[in-house]
Amino acid sequence: MSDQTATEARPIAIIMGSQSDWDTMRHAAETLEALGIGHDCLIVSAHRTPDRMFAFAKGARAAGYKAIIAGAGGAAHLPGMVAALTSLPVFGVPVESKALSGLDSLYSIVQMPAGIPVGTLAIGKAGATNAGLLAAAVLAITDTALAERLDAWRDARTAAVTERPV
Ligand code: RP5
């Protein structure tokens, strides 16, 4: 397999500020897996490993990624910092924090000044899952087979809704 083929097989990067974010961010990974979308999962901390963050973000497009899902909690500057360093789409997932239940994470990620966008999802598992779906939707613009899988995924959720509670 050539390098080109290898990078095309992993179009989404899921990054997170800490190992402790994985319990949330794994839902983004599981969603991509369910849709057959290759991805890398990396720990990239804006404040503990700033050099790693810089290298990742500056090299992300050349590495073949098409979009980045970035999760962080507390003073969650990772998505915004990465968005400042690459023009790839960045989807931010606020991880639920202990002290402020993720409101701090949400405000840190969503309140980007005009000019550097971060598409911000809901706090926690729902946000991570939806980040995976949103990244899939971006890829599906130019991938009809993926668009069909995405529609099938959604149809299955619709079919699972019973008319009455059980
Ligand atoms: C952030 O600080 C991480 O994204 C994580 O959500 C939070 C706490 O990190 P740990 O102290 O658990 O490593 O950088």
Backbone and ligand atoms as CSV (ligand in chain L), in Angstrom:
chain,resi,resn,atom,element,x,y,z
A,1,MET,N,N,0.848,-1.204,0.000
A,1,MET,CA,C,0.000,0.000,0.000
A,1,MET,C,C,0.883,1.253,0.000
A,2,SER,N,N,0.598,2.168,-0.928
A,2,SER,CA,C,1.392,3.389,-0.976
A,2,SER,C,C,1.007,4.319,0.166
A,3,ASP,N,N,1.879,5.317,0.452
A,3,ASP,CA,C,1.563,6.289,1.493
A,3,ASP,C,C,0.272,7.015,1.173
A,4,GLN,N,N,0.103,7.337,-0.131
A,4,GLN,CA,C,-1.096,8.071,-0.531
A,4,GLN,C,C,-2.354,7.273,-0.180
A,5,THR,N,N,-2.323,5.978,-0.528
A,5,THR,CA,C,-3.469,5.135,-0.235
A,5,THR,C,C,-3.695,5.045,1.265
A,6,ALA,N,N,-2.612,4.966,2.025
A,6,ALA,CA,C,-2.731,4.842,3.477
A,6,ALA,C,C,-3.402,6.065,4.081
A,7,THR,N,N,-3.015,7.262,3.631
A,7,THR,CA,C,-3.621,8.455,4.213
A,7,THR,C,C,-5.063,8.620,3.755
A,8,GLU,N,N,-5.343,8.223,2.506
A,8,GLU,CA,C,-6.728,8.314,2.043
A,8,GLU,C,C,-7.635,7.380,2.834
A,9,ALA,N,N,-7.057,6.334,3.420
A,9,ALA,CA,C,-7.849,5.392,4.194
A,9,ALA,C,C,-8.174,5.922,5.588
A,10,ARG,N,N,-7.551,7.028,6.010
A,10,ARG,CA,C,-7.815,7.593,7.340
A,10,ARG,C,C,-8.067,9.095,7.183
A,11,PRO,N,N,-9.216,9.460,6.638
A,11,PRO,CA,C,-9.446,10.873,6.336
A,11,PRO,C,C,-9.794,11.742,7.530
A,12,ILE,N,N,-10.093,11.123,8.666
A,12,ILE,CA,C,-10.501,11.904,9.845
A,12,ILE,C,C,-9.506,11.706,10.978
A,13,ALA,N,N,-9.108,12.802,11.580
A,13,ALA,CA,C,-8.296,12.737,12.804
A,13,ALA,C,C,-9.192,13.085,13.985
A,14,ILE,N,N,-9.166,12.218,14.984
A,14,ILE,CA,C,-9.837,12.511,16.261
A,14,ILE,C,C,-8.733,12.810,17.262
A,15,ILE,N,N,-8.710,14.032,17.746
A,15,ILE,CA,C,-7.686,14.384,18.730
A,15,ILE,C,C,-8.370,14.785,20.033
A,16,MET,N,N,-7.632,14.627,21.111
A,16,MET,CA,C,-8.189,14.946,22.433
A,16,MET,C,C,-7.067,15.411,23.343
A,17,GLY,N,N,-7.441,16.206,24.327
A,17,GLY,CA,C,-6.438,16.820,25.176
A,17,GLY,C,C,-5.814,15.897,26.199
A,18,SER,N,N,-6.478,14.798,26.486
A,18,SER,CA,C,-6.001,13.929,27.565
A,18,SER,C,C,-6.560,12.526,27.380
A,19,GLN,N,N,-5.853,11.573,27.959
A,19,GLN,CA,C,-6.392,10.204,28.018
A,19,GLN,C,C,-7.788,10.198,28.645
A,20,SER,N,N,-7.992,11.106,29.613
A,20,SER,CA,C,-9.279,11.122,30.318
A,20,SER,C,C,-10.437,11.538,29.397
A,21,ASP,N,N,-10.136,12.082,28.230
A,21,ASP,CA,C,-11.180,12.464,27.273
A,21,ASP,C,C,-11.662,11.275,26.428
A,22,TRP,N,N,-10.912,10.181,26.467
A,22,TRP,CA,C,-11.200,9.071,25.570
A,22,TRP,C,C,-12.584,8.466,25.797
A,23,ASP,N,N,-13.022,8.439,27.066
A,23,ASP,CA,C,-14.324,7.841,27.345
A,23,ASP,C,C,-15.450,8.598,26.626
A,24,THR,N,N,-15.220,9.873,26.384
A,24,THR,CA,C,-16.168,10.663,25.578
A,24,THR,C,C,-15.863,10.517,24.089
A,25,MET,N,N,-14.610,10.686,23.734
A,25,MET,CA,C,-14.245,10.758,22.310
A,25,MET,C,C,-14.347,9.416,21.593
A,26,ARG,N,N,-14.371,8.321,22.373
A,26,ARG,CA,C,-14.522,7.021,21.722
A,26,ARG,C,C,-15.859,6.929,20.984
A,27,HIS,N,N,-16.809,7.750,21.378
A,27,HIS,CA,C,-18.102,7.711,20.689
A,27,HIS,C,C,-17.998,8.299,19.279
A,28,ALA,N,N,-17.096,9.231,19.088
A,28,ALA,CA,C,-16.830,9.717,17.728
A,28,ALA,C,C,-16.177,8.602,16.909
A,29,ALA,N,N,-15.220,7.925,17.530
A,29,ALA,CA,C,-14.525,6.836,16.831
A,29,ALA,C,C,-15.488,5.706,16.485
A,30,GLU,N,N,-16.356,5.356,17.431
A,30,GLU,CA,C,-17.295,4.257,17.187
A,30,GLU,C,C,-18.280,4.617,16.071
A,31,THR,N,N,-18.648,5.885,16.010
A,31,THR,CA,C,-19.561,6.328,14.954
A,31,THR,C,C,-18.884,6.223,13.588
A,32,LEU,N,N,-17.637,6.666,13.518
A,32,LEU,CA,C,-16.903,6.556,12.246
A,32,LEU,C,C,-16.713,5.094,11.856
A,33,GLU,N,N,-16.435,4.254,12.861
A,33,GLU,CA,C,-16.263,2.823,12.567
A,33,GLU,C,C,-17.551,2.227,12.010
A,34,ALA,N,N,-18.679,2.620,12.607
A,34,ALA,CA,C,-19.973,2.086,12.140
A,34,ALA,C,C,-20.249,2.479,10.699
A,35,LEU,N,N,-19.676,3.588,10.275
A,35,LEU,CA,C,-19.886,4.076,8.906
A,35,LEU,C,C,-18.750,3.674,7.967
A,36,GLY,N,N,-17.796,2.924,8.483
A,36,GLY,CA,C,-16.688,2.457,7.650
A,36,GLY,C,C,-15.725,3.547,7.238
A,37,ILE,N,N,-15.534,4.514,8.130
A,37,ILE,CA,C,-14.635,5.639,7.834
A,37,ILE,C,C,-13.351,5.486,8.649
A,38,GLY,N,N,-12.224,5.449,7.962
A,38,GLY,CA,C,-10.940,5.324,8.638
A,38,GLY,C,C,-10.595,6.590,9.410
A,39,HIS,N,N,-9.884,6.412,10.508
A,39,HIS,CA,C,-9.547,7.575,11.333
A,39,HIS,C,C,-8.356,7.253,12.213
A,40,ASP,N,N,-7.695,8.318,12.648
A,40,ASP,CA,C,-6.639,8.199,13.656
A,40,ASP,C,C,-7.140,8.823,14.946
A,41,CYS,N,N,-6.788,8.243,16.081
A,41,CYS,CA,C,-7.119,8.806,17.392
A,41,CYS,C,C,-5.807,9.171,18.081
A,42,LEU,N,N,-5.666,10.444,18.449
A,42,LEU,CA,C,-4.399,10.941,18.983
A,42,LEU,C,C,-4.628,11.807,20.215
A,43,ILE,N,N,-3.728,11.709,21.186
A,43,ILE,CA,C,-3.749,12.639,22.315
A,43,ILE,C,C,-2.825,13.799,21.969
A,44,VAL,N,N,-3.418,14.980,21.914
A,44,VAL,CA,C,-2.691,16.194,21.535
A,44,VAL,C,C,-3.150,17.286,22.502
A,45,SER,N,N,-2.325,17.637,23.444
A,45,SER,CA,C,-2.732,18.637,24.432
A,45,SER,C,C,-2.174,20.011,24.073
A,46,ALA,N,N,-3.062,21.004,24.096
A,46,ALA,CA,C,-2.614,22.359,23.768
A,46,ALA,C,C,-1.651,22.913,24.812
A,47,HIS,N,N,-1.828,22.512,26.073
A,47,HIS,CA,C,-0.967,23.090,27.110
A,47,HIS,C,C,0.116,22.135,27.609
A,48,ARG,N,N,-0.118,20.804,27.508
A,48,ARG,CA,C,0.918,19.869,27.966
A,48,ARG,C,C,1.873,19.480,26.841
A,49,THR,N,N,1.344,19.435,25.614
A,49,THR,CA,C,2.204,19.066,24.468
A,49,THR,C,C,1.992,20.078,23.343
A,50,PRO,N,N,2.311,21.341,23.592
A,50,PRO,CA,C,2.049,22.359,22.556
A,50,PRO,C,C,2.836,22.119,21.270
A,51,ASP,N,N,4.045,21.593,21.376
A,51,ASP,CA,C,4.825,21.337,20.155
A,51,ASP,C,C,4.166,20.238,19.320
A,52,ARG,N,N,3.636,19.216,20.010
A,52,ARG,CA,C,2.929,18.148,19.297
A,52,ARG,C,C,1.686,18.711,18.608
A,53,MET,N,N,0.983,19.586,19.313
A,53,MET,CA,C,-0.210,20.198,18.724
A,53,MET,C,C,0.146,21.003,17.474
A,54,PHE,N,N,1.207,21.782,17.581
A,54,PHE,CA,C,1.618,22.613,16.445
A,54,PHE,C,C,1.991,21.734,15.251
A,55,ALA,N,N,2.785,20.714,15.505
A,55,ALA,CA,C,3.225,19.835,14.409
A,55,ALA,C,C,2.041,19.114,13.785
A,56,PHE,N,N,1.141,18.636,14.632
A,56,PHE,CA,C,-0.037,17.935,14.105
A,56,PHE,C,C,-0.859,18.862,13.215
A,57,ALA,N,N,-1.199,20.026,13.742
A,57,ALA,CA,C,-2.111,20.924,13.020
A,57,ALA,C,C,-1.469,21.439,11.729
A,58,LYS,N,N,-0.205,21.815,11.791
A,58,LYS,CA,C,0.458,22.341,10.588
A,58,LYS,C,C,0.603,21.253,9.513
A,59,GLY,N,N,0.691,19.991,9.943
A,59,GLY,CA,C,0.892,18.902,8.984
A,59,GLY,C,C,-0.375,18.139,8.625
A,60,ALA,N,N,-1.508,18.551,9.190
A,60,ALA,CA,C,-2.725,17.738,9.061
A,60,ALA,C,C,-3.187,17.602,7.607
A,61,ARG,N,N,-3.186,18.701,6.867
A,61,ARG,CA,C,-3.647,18.623,5.476
A,61,ARG,C,C,-2.688,17.767,4.644
A,62,ALA,N,N,-1.411,17.984,4.823
A,62,ALA,CA,C,-0.435,17.198,4.064
A,62,ALA,C,C,-0.497,15.716,4.445
A,63,ALA,N,N,-0.928,15.442,5.674
A,63,ALA,CA,C,-1.044,14.047,6.111
A,63,ALA,C,C,-2.236,13.349,5.481
A,64,GLY,N,N,-3.095,14.119,4.830
A,64,GLY,CA,C,-4.228,13.515,4.131
A,64,GLY,C,C,-5.554,13.613,4.848
A,65,TYR,N,N,-5.560,14.250,6.028
A,65,TYR,CA,C,-6.838,14.386,6.731
A,65,TYR,C,C,-7.743,15.363,5.989
A,66,LYS,N,N,-9.044,15.087,6.059
A,66,LYS,CA,C,-10.041,15.962,5.437
A,66,LYS,C,C,-10.799,16.787,6.481
A,67,ALA,N,N,-10.818,16.314,7.699
A,67,ALA,CA,C,-11.470,17.042,8.792
A,67,ALA,C,C,-10.887,16.551,10.108
A,68,ILE,N,N,-11.017,17.415,11.133
A,68,ILE,CA,C,-10.463,17.102,12.452
A,68,ILE,C,C,-11.586,17.213,13.477
A,69,ILE,N,N,-11.689,16.192,14.312
A,69,ILE,CA,C,-12.586,16.244,15.463
A,69,ILE,C,C,-11.705,16.436,16.693
A,70,ALA,N,N,-11.947,17.510,17.431
A,70,ALA,CA,C,-11.079,17.838,18.574
A,70,ALA,C,C,-11.913,17.948,19.840
A,71,GLY,N,N,-11.593,17.116,20.811
A,71,GLY,CA,C,-12.305,17.147,22.091
A,71,GLY,C,C,-11.394,17.609,23.206
A,72,ALA,N,N,-11.943,18.429,24.094
A,72,ALA,CA,C,-11.166,18.885,25.242
A,72,ALA,C,C,-12.128,19.374,26.318
A,73,GLY,N,N,-11.606,19.424,27.549
A,73,GLY,CA,C,-12.442,19.848,28.665
A,73,GLY,C,C,-11.797,20.957,29.470
A,74,GLY,N,N,-12.620,21.636,30.248
A,74,GLY,CA,C,-12.134,22.746,31.081
A,74,GLY,C,C,-11.830,23.964,30.230
A,75,ALA,N,N,-10.624,24.522,30.413
A,75,ALA,CA,C,-10.179,25.626,29.542
A,75,ALA,C,C,-9.790,25.008,28.207
A,76,ALA,N,N,-10.795,24.724,27.411
A,76,ALA,CA,C,-10.631,23.817,26.262
A,76,ALA,C,C,-10.176,24.572,25.021
A,77,HIS,N,N,-8.909,24.924,24.990
A,77,HIS,CA,C,-8.392,25.736,23.889
A,77,HIS,C,C,-7.898,24.903,22.705
A,78,LEU,N,N,-7.878,23.560,22.847
A,78,LEU,CA,C,-7.329,22.725,21.767
A,78,LEU,C,C,-8.046,22.915,20.422
A,79,PRO,N,N,-9.379,22.829,20.360
A,79,PRO,CA,C,-10.008,22.982,19.038
A,79,PRO,C,C,-9.706,24.331,18.404
A,80,GLY,N,N,-9.778,25.396,19.163
A,80,GLY,CA,C,-9.521,26.719,18.606
A,80,GLY,C,C,-8.083,26.902,18.173
A,81,MET,N,N,-7.149,26.394,18.955
A,81,MET,CA,C,-5.737,26.510,18.583
A,81,MET,C,C,-5.447,25.729,17.299
A,82,VAL,N,N,-6.009,24.531,17.215
A,82,VAL,CA,C,-5.799,23.724,16.000
A,82,VAL,C,C,-6.438,24.409,14.795
A,83,ALA,N,N,-7.634,24.970,14.997
A,83,ALA,CA,C,-8.300,25.677,13.891
A,83,ALA,C,C,-7.488,26.890,13.443
A,84,ALA,N,N,-6.741,27.470,14.369
A,84,ALA,CA,C,-5.903,28.623,14.012
A,84,ALA,C,C,-4.719,28.211,13.147
A,85,LEU,N,N,-4.361,26.923,13.210
A,85,LEU,CA,C,-3.148,26.453,12.542
A,85,LEU,C,C,-3.413,25.679,11.258
A,86,THR,N,N,-4.697,25.396,10.980
A,86,THR,CA,C,-5.040,24.687,9.737
A,86,THR,C,C,-6.378,25.197,9.238
A,87,SER,N,N,-6.561,25.189,7.921
A,87,SER,CA,C,-7.860,25.582,7.363
A,87,SER,C,C,-8.754,24.374,7.090
A,88,LEU,N,N,-8.337,23.185,7.541
A,88,LEU,CA,C,-9.256,22.042,7.493
A,88,LEU,C,C,-10.437,22.315,8.411
A,89,PRO,N,N,-11.601,21.706,8.131
A,89,PRO,CA,C,-12.726,21.854,9.059
A,89,PRO,C,C,-12.387,21.239,10.418
A,90,VAL,N,N,-12.683,21.984,11.484
A,90,VAL,CA,C,-12.450,21.494,12.850
A,90,VAL,C,C,-13.783,21.452,13.586
A,91,PHE,N,N,-14.111,20.275,14.104
A,91,PHE,CA,C,-15.330,20.111,14.891
A,91,PHE,C,C,-14.931,19.916,16.350
A,92,GLY,N,N,-15.433,20.798,17.203
A,92,GLY,CA,C,-15.043,20.771,18.612
A,92,GLY,C,C,-16.071,20.060,19.472
A,93,VAL,N,N,-15.578,19.205,20.351
A,93,VAL,CA,C,-16.449,18.488,21.289
A,93,VAL,C,C,-16.096,18.913,22.708
A,94,PRO,N,N,-17.010,19.592,23.392
A,94,PRO,CA,C,-16.755,19.958,24.786
A,94,PRO,C,C,-16.893,18.725,25.678
A,95,VAL,N,N,-15.809,18.382,26.343
A,95,VAL,CA,C,-15.838,17.231,27.248
A,95,VAL,C,C,-16.389,17.690,28.596
A,96,GLU,N,N,-17.230,16.854,29.181
A,96,GLU,CA,C,-17.852,17.211,30.466
A,96,GLU,C,C,-16.794,17.261,31.564
A,97,SER,N,N,-16.664,18.413,32.165
A,97,SER,CA,C,-15.668,18.602,33.233
A,97,SER,C,C,-16.299,18.326,34.590
A,98,LYS,N,N,-15.448,18.026,35.571
A,98,LYS,CA,C,-15.965,17.738,36.921
A,98,LYS,C,C,-16.481,19.014,37.583
A,99,ALA,N,N,-15.706,20.099,37.461
A,99,ALA,CA,C,-16.034,21.301,38.238
A,99,ALA,C,C,-17.285,22.007,37.715
A,100,LEU,N,N,-17.433,22.100,36.404
A,100,LEU,CA,C,-18.509,22.917,35.835
A,100,LEU,C,C,-19.364,22.140,34.828
A,101,SER,N,N,-19.289,20.819,34.904
A,101,SER,CA,C,-20.148,19.946,34.091
A,101,SER,C,C,-20.037,20.189,32.588
A,102,GLY,N,N,-18.929,20.763,32.150
A,102,GLY,CA,C,-18.708,20.943,30.716
A,102,GLY,C,C,-19.153,22.287,30.169
A,103,LEU,N,N,-19.789,23.114,31.013
A,103,LEU,CA,C,-20.153,24.457,30.529
A,103,LEU,C,C,-18.904,25.268,30.218
A,104,ASP,N,N,-17.869,25.086,31.045
A,104,ASP,CA,C,-16.590,25.754,30.784
A,104,ASP,C,C,-16.016,25.304,29.437
A,105,SER,N,N,-16.078,23.995,29.183
A,105,SER,CA,C,-15.573,23.453,27.915
A,105,SER,C,C,-16.368,24.017,26.739
A,106,LEU,N,N,-17.690,24.024,26.901
A,106,LEU,CA,C,-18.559,24.523,25.824
A,106,LEU,C,C,-18.254,25.980,25.500
A,107,TYR,N,N,-18.213,26.807,26.510
A,107,TYR,CA,C,-17.965,28.233,26.270
A,107,TYR,C,C,-16.573,28.455,25.676
A,108,SER,N,N,-15.605,27.668,26.147
A,108,SER,CA,C,-14.240,27.822,25.631
A,108,SER,C,C,-14.159,27.504,24.141
A,109,ILE,N,N,-14.950,26.514,23.722
A,109,ILE,CA,C,-14.859,26.066,22.326
A,109,ILE,C,C,-15.775,26.864,21.406
A,110,VAL,N,N,-16.968,27.189,21.896
A,110,VAL,CA,C,-17.968,27.774,20.988
A,110,VAL,C,C,-17.739,29.259,20.733
A,111,GLN,N,N,-17.112,29.958,21.660
A,111,GLN,CA,C,-17.038,31.414,21.552
A,111,GLN,C,C,-15.792,31.881,20.804
A,112,MET,N,N,-15.583,31.291,19.607
A,112,MET,CA,C,-14.439,31.726,18.805
A,112,MET,C,C,-14.703,33.096,18.189
A,113,PRO,N,N,-13.742,33.987,18.252
A,113,PRO,CA,C,-13.900,35.268,17.560
A,113,PRO,C,C,-14.016,35.043,16.050
A,114,ALA,N,N,-14.657,35.974,15.369
A,114,ALA,CA,C,-14.856,35.853,13.924
A,114,ALA,C,C,-13.519,35.694,13.211
A,115,GLY,N,N,-13.476,34.740,12.289
A,115,GLY,CA,C,-12.265,34.551,11.485
A,115,GLY,C,C,-11.666,33.169,11.584
A,116,ILE,N,N,-11.825,32.541,12.746
A,116,ILE,CA,C,-11.290,31.186,12.936
A,116,ILE,C,C,-12.430,30.317,13.450
A,117,PRO,N,N,-13.096,29.579,12.550
A,117,PRO,CA,C,-14.276,28.826,12.987
A,117,PRO,C,C,-13.949,27.475,13.609
A,118,VAL,N,N,-14.725,27.140,14.639
A,118,VAL,CA,C,-14.759,25.780,15.174
A,118,VAL,C,C,-16.235,25.386,15.219
A,119,GLY,N,N,-16.596,24.360,14.471
A,119,GLY,CA,C,-17.971,23.869,14.517
A,119,GLY,C,C,-18.165,23.126,15.824
A,120,THR,N,N,-18.969,23.715,16.709
A,120,THR,CA,C,-19.031,23.195,18.076
A,120,THR,C,C,-20.266,22.324,18.283
A,121,LEU,N,N,-20.026,21.160,18.871
A,121,LEU,CA,C,-21.094,20.196,19.121
A,121,LEU,C,C,-21.538,20.274,20.578
A,122,ALA,N,N,-22.462,19.400,20.941
A,122,ALA,CA,C,-22.984,19.357,22.308
A,122,ALA,C,C,-21.929,18.820,23.275
A,123,ILE,N,N,-22.166,19.053,24.555
A,123,ILE,CA,C,-21.269,18.537,25.598
A,123,ILE,C,C,-21.384,17.010,25.670
A,124,GLY,N,N,-20.224,16.354,25.705
A,124,GLY,CA,C,-20.184,14.933,26.038
A,124,GLY,C,C,-20.481,13.974,24.892
A,125,LYS,N,N,-21.062,12.824,25.270
A,125,LYS,CA,C,-21.268,11.717,24.319
A,125,LYS,C,C,-22.056,12.143,23.086
A,126,ALA,N,N,-23.131,12.906,23.285
A,126,ALA,CA,C,-23.943,13.330,22.132
A,126,ALA,C,C,-23.101,14.148,21.162
A,127,GLY,N,N,-22.280,15.027,21.702
A,127,GLY,CA,C,-21.440,15.854,20.843
A,127,GLY,C,C,-20.405,15.034,20.100
A,128,ALA,N,N,-19.821,14.067,20.783
A,128,ALA,CA,C,-18.812,13.223,20.126
A,128,ALA,C,C,-19.446,12.391,19.012
A,129,THR,N,N,-20.603,11.829,19.300
A,129,THR,CA,C,-21.307,11.051,18.282
A,129,THR,C,C,-21.661,11.933,17.082
A,130,ASN,N,N,-22.201,13.102,17.368
A,130,ASN,CA,C,-22.604,13.991,16.274
A,130,ASN,C,C,-21.407,14.551,15.512
A,131,ALA,N,N,-20.285,14.707,16.175
A,131,ALA,CA,C,-19.073,15.134,15.466
A,131,ALA,C,C,-18.686,14.083,14.429
A,132,GLY,N,N,-18.811,12.821,14.812
A,132,GLY,CA,C,-18.536,11.751,13.852
A,132,GLY,C,C,-19.495,11.804,12.671
A,133,LEU,N,N,-20.771,12.053,12.973
A,133,LEU,CA,C,-21.771,12.106,11.898
A,133,LEU,C,C,-21.559,13.323,11.000
A,134,LEU,N,N,-21.167,14.428,11.605
A,134,LEU,CA,C,-20.934,15.638,10.809
A,134,LEU,C,C,-19.704,15.473,9.916
A,135,ALA,N,N,-18.670,14.877,10.453
A,135,ALA,CA,C,-17.483,14.607,9.631
A,135,ALA,C,C,-17.843,13.668,8.486
A,136,ALA,N,N,-18.678,12.680,8.788
A,136,ALA,CA,C,-19.120,11.751,7.747
A,136,ALA,C,C,-19.897,12.489,6.664
A,137,ALA,N,N,-20.756,13.425,7.089
A,137,ALA,CA,C,-21.555,14.182,6.117
A,137,ALA,C,C,-20.663,15.013,5.191
A,138,VAL,N,N,-19.586,15.558,5.748
A,138,VAL,CA,C,-18.644,16.333,4.922
A,138,VAL,C,C,-18.000,15.418,3.876
A,139,LEU,N,N,-17.547,14.262,4.310
A,139,LEU,CA,C,-16.915,13.335,3.366
A,139,LEU,C,C,-17.917,12.834,2.330
A,140,ALA,N,N,-19.172,12.687,2.755
A,140,ALA,CA,C,-20.204,12.129,1.872
A,140,ALA,C,C,-20.578,13.082,0.741
A,141,ILE,N,N,-20.186,14.335,0.844
A,141,ILE,CA,C,-20.461,15.283,-0.253
A,141,ILE,C,C,-19.854,14.764,-1.556
A,142,THR,N,N,-18.692,14.166,-1.449
A,142,THR,CA,C,-17.994,13.691,-2.659
A,142,THR,C,C,-17.844,12.161,-2.685
A,143,ASP,N,N,-18.590,11.463,-1.832
A,143,ASP,CA,C,-18.457,10.002,-1.749
A,143,ASP,C,C,-19.876,9.415,-1.695
A,144,THR,N,N,-20.392,9.006,-2.845
A,144,THR,CA,C,-21.789,8.560,-2.885
A,144,THR,C,C,-22.009,7.258,-2.112
A,145,ALA,N,N,-21.018,6.393,-2.095
A,145,ALA,CA,C,-21.167,5.145,-1.344
A,145,ALA,C,C,-21.294,5.453,0.149
A,146,LEU,N,N,-20.493,6.393,0.634
A,146,LEU,CA,C,-20.599,6.795,2.043
A,146,LEU,C,C,-21.942,7.474,2.301
A,147,ALA,N,N,-22.400,8.302,1.361
A,147,ALA,CA,C,-23.705,8.955,1.530
A,147,ALA,C,C,-24.798,7.908,1.708
A,148,GLU,N,N,-24.698,6.807,0.973
A,148,GLU,CA,C,-25.703,5.745,1.116
A,148,GLU,C,C,-25.596,5.087,2.489
A,149,ARG,N,N,-24.370,4.887,2.967
A,149,ARG,CA,C,-24.207,4.288,4.300
A,149,ARG,C,C,-24.735,5.231,5.384
A,150,LEU,N,N,-24.505,6.517,5.198
A,150,LEU,CA,C,-24.974,7.495,6.174
A,150,LEU,C,C,-26.501,7.531,6.200
A,151,ASP,N,N,-27.125,7.500,5.039
A,151,ASP,CA,C,-28.592,7.472,4.984
A,151,ASP,C,C,-29.123,6.196,5.639
A,152,ALA,N,N,-28.447,5.073,5.381
A,152,ALA,CA,C,-28.882,3.807,5.972
A,152,ALA,C,C,-28.754,3.853,7.490
A,153,TRP,N,N,-27.680,4.481,7.978
A,153,TRP,CA,C,-27.472,4.623,9.439
A,153,TRP,C,C,-28.632,5.396,10.045
A,154,ARG,N,N,-29.006,6.488,9.369
A,154,ARG,CA,C,-30.100,7.313,9.895
A,154,ARG,C,C,-31.436,6.585,9.782
A,155,ASP,N,N,-31.645,5.875,8.665
A,155,ASP,CA,C,-32.898,5.122,8.497
A,155,ASP,C,C,-33.047,4.069,9.594
A,156,ALA,N,N,-31.935,3.451,9.975
A,156,ALA,CA,C,-31.989,2.433,11.027
A,156,ALA,C,C,-32.419,3.053,12.352
A,157,ARG,N,N,-31.960,4.281,12.623
A,157,ARG,CA,C,-32.376,4.970,13.868
A,157,ARG,C,C,-33.863,5.318,13.815
A,158,THR,N,N,-34.323,5.709,12.654
A,158,THR,CA,C,-35.748,6.014,12.502
A,158,THR,C,C,-36.580,4.754,12.730
A,159,ALA,N,N,-36.134,3.651,12.127
A,159,ALA,CA,C,-36.885,2.397,12.236
A,159,ALA,C,C,-36.914,1.883,13.673
A,160,ALA,N,N,-35.935,2.291,14.465
A,160,ALA,CA,C,-35.841,1.788,15.844
A,160,ALA,C,C,-36.771,2.523,16.807
A,161,VAL,N,N,-37.427,3.575,16.332
A,161,VAL,CA,C,-38.315,4.342,17.212
A,161,VAL,C,C,-39.695,3.690,17.225
A,162,THR,N,N,-40.051,3.106,18.351
A,162,THR,CA,C,-41.360,2.462,18.453
A,162,THR,C,C,-42.462,3.524,18.592
A,163,GLU,N,N,-43.667,3.132,18.230
A,163,GLU,CA,C,-44.777,4.094,18.326
A,163,GLU,C,C,-45.162,4.337,19.775
A,164,ARG,N,N,-45.000,3.306,20.614
A,164,ARG,CA,C,-45.360,3.437,22.027
A,164,ARG,C,C,-44.185,3.025,22.895
A,165,PRO,N,N,-44.083,3.576,24.075
A,165,PRO,CA,C,-42.979,3.179,24.968
A,165,PRO,C,C,-43.142,1.728,25.399
A,166,VAL,N,N,-42.032,1.054,25.524
A,166,VAL,CA,C,-42.098,-0.353,25.958
A,166,VAL,C,C,-41.465,-0.491,27.334
L,1,RP5,C1,C,-7.970,19.109,29.263
L,1,RP5,O1,O,-8.027,19.015,30.644
L,1,RP5,C2,C,-8.320,17.778,28.732
L,1,RP5,O2,O,-8.964,17.907,27.498
L,1,RP5,C3,C,-9.208,17.161,29.783
L,1,RP5,O3,O,-10.575,17.236,29.425
L,1,RP5,C4,C,-8.956,18.034,31.009
L,1,RP5,C5,C,-8.454,17.256,32.196
L,1,RP5,O4,O,-7.300,16.543,31.812
L,1,RP5,P1,P,-6.618,15.507,32.803
L,1,RP5,O5,O,-6.208,16.269,34.014
L,1,RP5,O6,O,-7.657,14.451,33.111
L,1,RP5,O7,O,-5.462,14.926,32.025
L,1,RP5,O8,O,-6.708,19.470,28.830
